[in-house]
């Protein structure tokens, strides 16, 4: 129960402190951070804990986003039901996808996920009867959460905070189950895991389902929050890459990794956009953004979480350089 208590305390503190000084812009940034925490946790289940690197996870985000938008516009269901249905659609889509691509390994698997995401991108741009094509889809009804109408930035922030806490806790407890240990076994050595009796295809399909489900839930909230979606917002390589970045930066294969990575990257991204020098050259901030990511990957390949662990080991051993080099 300790993780639940810790998360509840931290969530409660954030919910109390943020409204004391936040404006609409800060609410927007914080909500974006929380959305990427959810997306990072979703990708991390498959890429970090199971070792199946996906370059096309934006397809699950898009399925959840379009499903939630259509359901809200046509049926006006409560957000909880809408997000669950959107996540379920994304999860169900993962089953036939897994049958097709889990025969592939390494870079071939990653490229296959990218290919399927690009196929869905083309479909979304041309299937105007369902997605309204490149013109995009607007939210015509205000979303409700537990019967309460949600519209403003601060209201979406509180819902996002709750969802991010639930998603992070769900991932934590999933990794404490037999299925979670099977994910790690597949990541560490698939042949050895199969020799121990673990069905690798079933295990990877389970990981893909949960990963797709959570990405669909996060994507559904992303669409409702923005009140508009189109293929360029949901199905680009950039969206999939961002999920990888926030996870790798914070610490791949850890629960705190996506939390730290999303907080740093999204905050840095928004800060650089506001720097006057970068406003004159709209894409220049991406250069600084990219360099920062490269430096982290080169000098902290295990992410910030791994860097913190190494620093703690260093000081716990009295700053002995030889000990530090051995621990690294």
Buried (B, 14 or more C-beta within 10 A) or exposed (E): EEEEEEBEEEBEEBBEEBEEEBEEEBBBBBBBBBBBBBBBBBBBBBBBBBBBBBBBBBBBBBBBBBBBBBBBEEEEBBBEEBBBBBBBBBBBBBEEBBEEBBEBEEEEBBBBBBEBBBEBBEBBBEBEEEBBBEEBBEBEBEBBBEEEEBEEBBBBBBBBBBBBBBBBBBBBEBBEEEBBBBBBBBBEEBEEBBEEEBEBEEBBBBBBBBBBBBBBBBBBBBBBBBBEBBBBBBBBBEBBBBBBBBBBBBBBBBBBBBBBBBBBBBBBBBEBEEEEEBEEEEEBBBEBBEEBBEEBEEEBEBBBBBBBBBEEBBEEBEEEEEBBEEBE
